[in-house]
Amino acid sequence: MSNPFFSGLLAATFTALVLPAAAQQATPIIAGQAQPKLVSKQFKFTEGPAVDRAGNVFFTDQPNNKIWKYGTDGKLSVFLDKAGRSNGLYFDKKGSLLACADENNQLWSIGPDGKARVVLDNFQGHRFNGPNDLWVNPSSEGIYFTDPYYQREYWTRQAPDPAIGGQKVYFLAKGRKEPVVVDDKLEQPNGIIGTPDGRQLYVADIKANKTYRYQIGADGQLSGRQLFVEQGSDGMTIDNQGNVYLTGKGVTVYNPAGQQIAHIDVPAEWTANVCFGGKDRKTLFITASEALYTLPMQVKGVQ
């Protein structure tokens, strides 16, 4: 999930991806001839969609400092005002909404009542760059998150804490209070998603325009970093067939072998993120610039 104020600049780094018609027919992931449907265009920059157990989707409007809820009843409402400038969101097994609250470079856990507590606010006493996107391993319940640096207009600082030592991917094990670094070799880690068996992790290096796949060890450490595709991504999700959805200029879908199987055009300057929601998890929710879109799918989400 990139800087909402400068994402338009990042869009120029992505080239339009065109999918042959035969490949589209061979992998029917979209329901019929459906196209993205606008839910609302009242926001400044939408980000971080996440789905709860019931299928309701929560997403952020970071510049306006709010978290919104789009219910399975079709109603749109503000879930949390003064949301810590939250960006990436993800629900844990207890039903709490985890948020990358980069106003003060923290990770939050927000209860159903909207009350937030700080889960993390530093690494070994040093300020994070700005936690951006996260994923909870369903097996270990550990949290993986990316920490790129995007200068925010609401910060007083103008540079990273030099002691943090770069832009990294972190892992916070369940019950621990201190995260560990699991990859420090990326230029600007951003979108992140894992497989439902908890064994593999995908991380996008948006600056290098690449997405990598890792194997997840029993201790949460990552190994076997492998180039998945030559495309970066802002946010990302995965479906029940193992297809990975990358964002930027629309939504580009790759199968587990890294072969492009679909490209979804979105009528917006920048597509920031995606998730599956709805009662049956067969609706793709797309946060794109100032809007939220939905798209009915043949495949289902797994989160």
Salt bridges, closest charged atoms under 4 A:
ASP81 OD1 - LYS66 NZ 3.10
ASP102 OD2 - ARG152 NE 2.73
GLU141 OE2 - LYS174 NZ 3.24
ASP161 OD2 - HIS126 ND1 3.57
ASP183 OD2 - ARG225 NH1 3.32
ASP184 OD1 - LYS185 NZ 3.91
GLU230 OE1 - LYS210 NZ 2.70
ASP265 OD1 - HIS263 NE2 3.34
GLU290 OE2 - LYS41 NZ 3.66
